[in-house]
Amino acid sequence: MSESPELSEMEAEQLLYAVGLRRGIGNRKLATHGTPAAYLRHLRHNDPPCEACKAANAEDKRTKKQTSKPMPSRRTEIPHGTLAGYRRHLYRKETACEACRAASADAQRARAKNRTAWTCPCGQLNVSARADCSSCGSPR
């Protein structure tokens, strides 16, 4: 009886692919054990991953986690004393602070001022959009 040479795991797996017991992709070489790609191959074929592949996958995940940057928060702090701060109070159904109420009142006054017509010293009534008098050209 002649002794057959010992096959490594990699050679045995390639032999299984060659005889058709496992499906492979063309003539591509299989990833060697102890790599994240080999770990995924174990999972694809419903094989329990070997210890070398488990360790390589764990190391790969650890290094990716260390090198990845955390996502920045999209939320920015809304300062009090602004119209946005007043609206935040309303959204949260809170009583607005004095600074935010004052900012809201200022914004309302500014909007009301822009809606009203203005009278020039020459007596001409001008629409609110005009910065200069339509009659004499003097500024608002």
C-alpha positions as CSV (number, residue, x, y, z in Angstrom):
1,M,0.0,0.0,0.0
2,S,1.5,3.3,-1.0
3,E,1.2,6.2,1.2
4,S,-0.5,9.3,-0.1
5,P,1.0,12.7,0.6
6,E,-0.6,14.8,3.3
7,L,-2.7,17.6,1.9
8,S,-3.0,20.9,3.6
9,E,-6.4,22.3,4.3
10,M,-6.0,24.7,1.4
11,E,-5.0,22.0,-1.1
12,A,-7.8,19.8,0.1
13,E,-10.3,22.5,-0.4
14,Q,-9.0,23.3,-3.9
15,L,-9.3,19.6,-4.7
16,L,-12.9,19.6,-3.6
17,Y,-13.6,22.6,-5.9
18,A,-11.7,20.9,-8.8
19,V,-13.8,17.7,-8.6
20,G,-17.0,19.6,-8.3
21,L,-18.0,18.9,-4.7
22,R,-17.9,22.6,-4.0
23,R,-18.7,25.4,-6.3
24,G,-15.9,27.8,-7.1
25,I,-15.6,30.8,-9.3
26,G,-13.5,29.9,-12.3
27,N,-9.8,29.5,-11.8
28,R,-9.6,32.0,-8.9
29,K,-7.4,31.0,-6.1
30,L,-9.0,30.6,-2.7
31,A,-8.1,33.0,0.0
32,T,-5.7,31.4,2.5
33,H,-6.9,30.5,5.9
34,G,-6.3,33.1,8.6
35,T,-7.8,35.9,6.5
36,P,-11.1,37.8,6.7
37,A,-12.0,36.6,3.1
38,A,-11.5,32.9,4.2
39,Y,-13.7,33.6,7.2
40,L,-16.5,34.8,4.9
41,R,-15.9,31.8,2.7
42,H,-16.5,29.5,5.7
43,L,-19.8,31.3,6.4
44,R,-20.9,31.1,2.7
45,H,-20.4,27.3,2.7
46,N,-22.0,26.8,6.1
47,D,-18.8,25.5,7.4
48,P,-17.7,26.3,11.0
49,P,-14.9,28.9,10.7
50,C,-11.5,27.7,11.8
51,E,-9.7,29.4,14.7
52,A,-7.2,31.2,12.4
53,C,-10.1,32.7,10.3
54,K,-12.0,33.7,13.4
55,A,-8.9,35.5,14.8
56,A,-8.3,37.2,11.5
57,N,-11.9,38.4,11.2
58,A,-11.8,39.7,14.8
59,E,-8.6,41.6,14.2
60,D,-10.0,43.0,10.9
61,K,-13.1,44.3,12.7
62,R,-11.1,45.7,15.6
63,T,-8.8,47.7,13.2
64,K,-11.7,49.0,11.1
65,K,-13.4,50.1,14.3
66,Q,-10.3,52.0,15.5
67,T,-9.7,53.7,12.2
68,S,-13.3,54.7,11.4
69,K,-14.4,58.2,12.4
70,P,-17.6,58.7,14.3
71,M,-20.4,60.4,12.4
72,P,-20.7,64.0,13.4
73,S,-23.9,65.1,15.0
74,R,-26.2,67.0,12.7
75,R,-27.7,68.8,15.5
76,T,-26.3,72.2,16.5
77,E,-27.1,74.0,19.7
78,I,-29.7,76.7,19.2
79,P,-28.8,79.7,21.2
80,H,-31.4,81.5,23.4
81,G,-32.3,85.0,22.5
82,T,-33.0,84.2,18.9
83,L,-36.1,83.5,16.9
84,A,-34.9,79.9,16.4
85,G,-34.6,79.6,20.2
86,Y,-38.2,80.9,20.6
87,R,-39.4,78.3,18.0
88,R,-37.6,75.5,19.8
89,H,-39.4,76.5,23.0
90,L,-42.7,76.3,21.2
91,Y,-41.8,72.9,19.6
92,R,-41.0,71.5,23.0
93,K,-44.2,73.0,24.4
94,E,-42.2,74.9,27.0
95,T,-42.6,78.4,28.3
96,A,-40.2,80.6,26.3
97,C,-37.5,82.4,28.2
98,E,-37.4,86.2,28.3
99,A,-34.5,86.5,25.8
100,C,-36.4,84.3,23.3
101,R,-39.6,86.2,23.8
102,A,-37.8,89.5,23.2
103,A,-36.3,88.1,20.0
104,S,-39.7,87.0,18.8
105,A,-41.2,90.4,19.5
106,D,-38.3,92.1,17.6
107,A,-38.9,89.8,14.6
108,Q,-42.6,90.6,14.6
109,R,-42.0,94.3,14.7
110,A,-39.5,94.0,11.8
111,R,-42.1,92.0,9.8
112,A,-44.8,94.6,10.5
113,K,-42.5,97.4,9.6
114,N,-41.8,95.8,6.2
115,R,-45.5,95.4,5.5
116,T,-46.5,99.0,6.1
117,A,-46.3,102.0,3.7
118,W,-44.2,105.0,4.7
119,T,-44.7,108.7,4.1
120,C,-41.8,110.8,2.9
121,P,-41.2,114.3,4.4
122,C,-42.3,115.7,1.0
123,G,-45.7,114.2,1.6
124,Q,-45.5,111.3,-0.9
125,L,-46.9,107.9,0.3
126,N,-44.5,105.1,-0.7
127,V,-44.9,101.3,-0.6
128,S,-42.9,99.5,1.9
129,A,-40.6,97.8,-0.6
130,R,-39.2,101.2,-1.8
131,A,-36.0,102.4,0.0
132,D,-36.2,105.8,-1.6
133,C,-39.1,108.2,-2.2
134,S,-40.7,107.8,-5.6
135,S,-41.2,111.6,-5.9
136,C,-38.1,113.3,-4.5
137,G,-35.7,110.4,-4.2
138,S,-34.8,111.0,-0.5
139,P,-34.0,107.8,1.5
140,R,-36.5,106.3,3.8
